[in-house]
Amino acid sequence: MTKKIRVGILFGGKSAEHEISLLSARNVIEALDKNKYEPVLIGIHKNGEWFLHEDLSRAFLNADNAELIRLHNAKDSVTLVPKQSGNPLVSLSGKALNQPLDVIFPVLHGTNGEDGTIQGLLKLANMPFVGAGVLGSAVGMDKDVMKRLLRDAGIPIAKFLTFNRASIKKSSFSQIKQELGLPFFIKPANLGSSVGISKINSEDEFQEKVEYAFQYDHKILIEECIVGREIECSVLGNENPIASLPGEVIPQNEHEFYSYECKYLDENGALFEIPARLTEEQVSNIQSIAIQAYQVLCCEGMGRVDTFLQKDGRVVVNEINTIPGFTRISMYPKMWEATGLLYPDLIDRLIELALARFSSDQTLKTTVMLDKMPAVTDL
């Protein structure tokens, strides 16, 4: 009998996107081929503690409710310890963890999960893991750095300004309005799922929404409003990524934009057209730009590139998500399904990419070969 691949599913996290991570993880766990994979459930509580959960039925409370879903309390507290071989997952309660993990699938959205922190820990622990590495995760999460890299690569983006608490005091609503126009958006620089984002239409709401964004990050973006169709595209791969058919998000029920409430709390908050109604030329252009953005930002494994398609045909990149949502209604897997790659096969491919990258990394030298270095007289 073929040995099952033991997949550590990391979910939850110390993030404002904790609940969305739980919803995504539940879907990933359910979709895993249990004849091929043995899932190991590792829940990270909001205080940052890691716990081993015995099975899916005991891991979540209110599992079908996006507002009330919670991690169930577990007894086995665990941590990850760097090891060259053996099981890096160590129990803090004294319980023996016999079988080692083969790969980690971080289903963690937002800070402390999608920003390179977990990826760095997994790298130190010598563990293969799904998704972007440390650099791609970090620049993909920080909208300020991400947009500067895209801009320098010649990829169209919205005009934006970046502020911390000190610099925002040196600016004013009128100055920002003059540079970006109205309306504009205020966003935390390091967060996803539209958490902390506000659309500003007048000066009356400006200061309140600035403070609201600063509740989630020490750095905020203020960005011009781009009018256009919201088109998303899934990207998959390491050195030679491919792009899915694009999909379109159409906010409903008076939602001004694709907000957190629109995404997760209002069942009728948005319509999704997958694939989007586009010409072949538009599809090809969006796929090309999505792959270009993915590579410019040093991404690997997976990413969802969000764009705006303007009336004149211009495509403006909004952002990339390096751990996109995996809920039942999430665009990333749905766009791949429309392209012909079903959910279980997508997970297979992501795990294969993680193992392939890890195998490639193991060929890199970690010691200096002195006998291969040029002699001092040759320099």
C-alpha positions in Angstrom: 0.0 0.0 0.0 1.3 3.4 -0.9 2.2 5.6 2.0 -0.1 8.5 2.5 1.4 12.0 2.4 0.9 13.7 5.7 -0.2 17.3 5.1 -0.2 19.7 8.0 -3.0 22.2 7.5 -2.3 25.4 9.3 -5.3 27.6 9.9 -6.7 30.3 12.1 -4.0 32.7 13.1 -3.4 35.9 14.9 -5.1 38.1 12.3 -8.2 40.1 11.6 -8.9 37.4 8.9 -8.9 34.6 11.4 -12.5 33.5 10.7 -12.0 33.5 6.9 -9.0 31.3 7.4 -11.2 28.8 9.3 -13.7 28.7 6.5 -11.0 28.2 3.9 -9.2 25.5 5.8 -12.4 23.6 6.3 -13.0 23.4 2.6 -9.4 22.4 1.9 -9.5 19.6 4.5 -12.8 18.3 3.1 -11.5 18.4 -0.5 -8.2 16.4 0.3 -8.2 13.0 -1.2 -8.1 10.9 1.9 -6.8 7.9 0.0 -3.7 9.9 -0.9 -3.3 12.4 2.0 -3.5 12.2 5.8 -4.5 15.7 7.0 -2.9 16.9 10.3 -5.0 19.8 11.6 -3.0 22.5 13.3 -5.2 25.4 14.6 -3.6 28.7 15.6 -5.8 30.6 18.1 -6.1 34.4 18.1 -3.6 34.6 20.9 -1.0 32.9 18.7 -1.0 29.5 20.4 -0.8 26.4 18.2 -3.0 23.3 18.9 -3.3 19.9 17.3 -6.9 19.0 16.5 -7.9 15.4 16.2 -10.3 15.6 13.3 -12.4 18.0 11.3 -15.6 17.4 13.2 -14.0 18.6 16.5 -11.9 21.5 15.1 -14.6 24.1 14.5 -17.6 25.6 16.3 -20.4 27.1 14.3 -18.7 25.8 11.2 -21.3 26.9 8.7 -21.6 30.5 9.9 -19.0 33.0 8.6 -19.8 35.4 11.5 -19.8 32.9 14.4 -17.2 30.2 13.3 -14.6 29.6 16.0 -11.8 27.3 16.8 -12.7 24.5 19.2 -10.5 24.4 22.3 -8.0 21.6 22.0 -5.7 20.0 24.6 -2.5 19.3 22.6 -0.5 22.4 22.4 2.3 22.1 19.8 5.1 24.1 18.3 7.4 23.9 15.3 11.1 23.2 16.1 13.8 23.4 13.3 15.1 19.9 12.6 17.1 18.5 9.7 15.0 15.3 9.8 12.2 13.8 11.8 9.1 15.5 13.0 9.5 19.3 13.5 6.1 19.4 15.2 6.6 19.0 18.9 4.0 18.6 21.6 4.2 20.9 24.6 1.9 18.6 26.6 4.3 15.7 26.5 2.3 13.6 24.0 4.4 11.7 21.5 4.0 12.7 17.9 5.4 9.7 16.1 4.9 10.3 12.3 6.7 13.2 10.7 4.9 15.7 8.5 5.6 15.6 4.7 4.4 19.1 3.8 2.6 22.1 5.3 -0.4 23.8 3.7 -0.7 27.3 5.3 -4.4 28.3 4.9 -3.7 31.6 6.7 -4.9 34.9 5.4 -3.5 38.3 6.4 -0.8 39.2 8.9 1.1 36.5 10.7 0.3 34.0 8.0 0.4 35.5 4.5 3.1 38.1 5.1 6.2 35.9 5.2 6.3 35.3 9.0 5.0 31.7 8.9 6.9 31.1 5.7 10.2 32.0 7.4 9.4 29.7 10.3 8.7 26.8 7.9 11.8 27.5 6.0 13.9 27.4 9.2 12.1 24.2 10.2 13.2 22.6 6.9 9.6 21.9 5.9 8.1 22.0 2.4 5.1 24.3 2.3 2.5 25.4 -0.2 2.5 28.9 -1.6 4.9 31.8 -2.0 8.2 32.0 -0.1 9.3 34.6 2.4 10.0 37.4 -0.1 6.9 36.9 -2.3 4.7 36.6 0.7 6.1 39.8 2.3 5.9 42.0 -0.8 2.5 40.6 -1.7 1.1 41.5 1.6 2.5 45.0 1.9 0.4 47.0 -0.6 2.8 49.9 -0.5 5.9 47.9 -1.5 3.8 45.7 -3.9 2.5 48.7 -5.8 6.0 50.3 -6.0 7.4 47.1 -7.5 4.5 46.9 -10.0 4.9 50.5 -10.9 8.7 50.2 -11.5 8.0 47.2 -13.7 5.7 49.3 -15.9 2.5 47.5 -14.8 -0.5 49.9 -14.6 -1.7 50.6 -11.0 -3.9 53.2 -9.3 -2.3 56.4 -8.1 -1.6 56.1 -4.3 -0.1 57.8 -1.3 1.4 56.1 1.7 1.2 57.4 5.3 2.2 56.5 8.8 0.7 58.2 11.9 3.4 60.9 11.8 3.2 61.7 8.1 -0.6 61.8 7.9 -0.5 64.8 10.2 1.5 66.7 7.7 -1.1 66.3 5.0 -4.7 67.3 4.7 -7.9 66.1 3.0 -7.7 68.9 0.5 -4.2 68.0 -0.5 -5.1 64.4 -1.0 -8.3 65.3 -2.9 -6.3 67.5 -5.2 -3.8 64.7 -6.0 -6.2 61.7 -6.2 -9.6 63.2 -6.8 -12.9 62.0 -5.2 -13.9 59.5 -4.2 -10.7 57.7 -3.0 -10.0 54.7 -0.8 -8.2 54.3 2.5 -6.7 50.9 3.2 -4.4 49.3 5.8 -1.2 48.5 4.0 -0.9 45.0 5.4 -4.2 43.2 5.4 -6.6 41.4 3.0 -10.2 40.4 2.7 -11.1 44.1 2.4 -10.7 44.5 6.2 -10.3 48.1 7.3 -11.0 49.6 3.8 -13.2 52.6 3.4 -14.5 54.6 0.4 -14.3 58.3 1.0 -16.8 60.6 -0.6 -16.5 63.7 1.5 -14.2 65.4 4.1 -16.8 64.7 6.9 -15.8 61.0 7.0 -12.1 61.4 6.3 -10.5 61.5 9.8 -12.7 58.8 11.2 -11.8 56.4 8.4 -8.1 57.2 8.7 -8.3 56.2 12.3 -10.3 53.1 11.4 -7.5 51.9 9.0 -4.8 52.6 11.6 -6.5 50.2 13.9 -5.3 47.4 11.6 -1.8 48.6 10.6 0.8 51.2 11.3 1.0 52.2 7.6 -2.0 53.1 5.4 -2.6 53.7 1.7 -4.8 56.3 0.3 -5.6 55.4 -3.3 -7.5 56.9 -6.2 -10.8 55.2 -7.2 -10.5 53.3 -10.5 -13.8 52.9 -12.4 -14.0 49.6 -14.2 -15.0 46.0 -14.1 -13.5 44.0 -11.2 -11.7 41.1 -13.0 -9.7 38.5 -11.1 -7.3 35.9 -12.4 -5.8 32.8 -10.7 -2.1 32.0 -11.2 -0.5 28.7 -10.5 3.1 27.6 -10.6 6.7 28.2 -9.6 9.2 29.1 -12.4 6.7 28.7 -15.2 3.3 29.9 -13.9 0.0 29.5 -15.8 -3.1 31.6 -15.5 -6.8 30.6 -15.3 -9.7 32.0 -17.2 -10.6 35.3 -15.5 -13.7 35.8 -13.4 -15.7 39.0 -12.7 -17.0 40.2 -9.3 -20.2 42.3 -9.5 -21.1 43.9 -6.1 -24.9 43.8 -5.4 -27.3 45.2 -2.8 -26.0 48.7 -2.8 -22.5 47.6 -1.8 -20.3 50.4 -3.2 -17.3 48.0 -3.5 -16.3 44.4 -2.8 -16.1 44.9 1.0 -15.7 42.4 3.8 -19.4 42.3 4.4 -20.1 41.9 0.7 -17.6 39.0 0.5 -18.4 37.0 3.5 -21.5 38.1 5.4 -24.1 39.0 2.7 -25.0 35.8 0.8 -26.3 38.0 -2.1 -23.5 40.6 -1.8 -22.0 39.9 -5.1 -22.5 38.1 -8.4 -19.7 36.1 -9.9 -19.3 35.5 -13.6 -16.9 32.7 -14.1 -15.5 32.9 -16.7 -16.0 36.6 -17.2 -17.7 37.8 -20.3 -14.6 38.9 -22.2 -13.2 38.8 -25.7 -10.3 36.4 -26.4 -8.0 39.4 -26.7 -9.1 40.7 -23.3 -8.7 37.3 -21.7 -5.2 36.9 -23.1 -4.2 40.4 -22.0 -5.4 39.9 -18.4 -3.7 36.5 -18.2 -0.5 38.0 -19.4 -0.6 40.9 -17.0 -1.5 38.5 -14.1 1.5 36.3 -14.8 3.8 39.3 -15.2 2.6 40.7 -11.8 3.0 37.3 -10.2 6.6 37.0 -11.4 7.6 40.6 -10.6 6.4 40.1 -7.1 8.5 36.9 -6.8 5.5 34.6 -6.1 5.4 30.9 -6.2 2.8 28.2 -5.8 -0.3 30.2 -6.1 -1.7 33.7 -6.3 -4.9 35.6 -7.3 -4.3 38.8 -9.2 -7.1 41.3 -8.9 -7.5 43.9 -11.7 -9.8 46.6 -13.0 -10.8 46.5 -16.7 -11.6 50.1 -17.8 -13.9 51.1 -20.6 -11.0 52.0 -22.8 -9.6 48.5 -22.4 -6.8 49.4 -20.0 -6.1 46.9 -17.3 -5.1 48.2 -13.9 -3.7 45.8 -11.3 -5.2 46.3 -7.9 -3.3 43.7 -5.8 -2.2 40.1 -5.5 -3.3 37.6 -2.8 -0.6 35.0 -2.2 -3.0 32.8 0.0 -6.3 33.5 -1.7 -9.6 32.4 -0.2 -10.5 28.7 -0.5 -14.1 28.9 0.8 -17.0 27.5 -1.2 -17.6 30.8 -3.0 -13.9 31.8 -3.3 -12.8 32.9 -6.7 -9.4 31.2 -6.8 -10.6 27.6 -7.0 -13.7 28.5 -8.9 -11.7 30.1 -11.7 -9.5 27.0 -12.0 -12.6 24.8 -12.1 -13.9 26.9 -15.0 -10.5 26.4 -16.7 -10.7 22.6 -16.2 -8.7 22.0 -13.0 -11.1 20.7 -10.3 -10.7 21.5 -6.6 -9.1 18.2 -5.5 -6.7 18.3 -8.5 -5.8 21.9 -7.7 -4.8 20.9 -4.2 -2.8 18.0 -5.6 -0.9 20.4 -7.9 -0.2 22.9 -5.1 1.3 20.2 -2.9 3.3 18.9 -5.9 4.7 22.4 -6.4 5.6 22.7 -2.7 7.5 19.4 -2.8 9.2 20.2 -6.1 10.4 23.6 -4.8 11.7 22.0 -1.5 13.5 19.3 -3.5 15.1 22.0 -5.7 16.1 24.0 -2.6 17.9 21.0 -1.1 20.4 21.0 -4.0 21.6 24.5 -3.0 24.9 24.5 -1.1 25.0 25.8 2.4 28.8 25.6 2.8 31.6 27.4 1.0 33.7 25.0 -1.2 37.1 26.5 -0.5 38.8 24.3 -3.0 36.7 25.7 -5.8 37.4 29.4 -4.9 40.0 31.3 -6.9 43.4 31.8 -5.2 44.1 35.2 -3.8 46.7 35.8 -6.5 44.0 35.2 -9.1 41.8 38.0 -7.8 
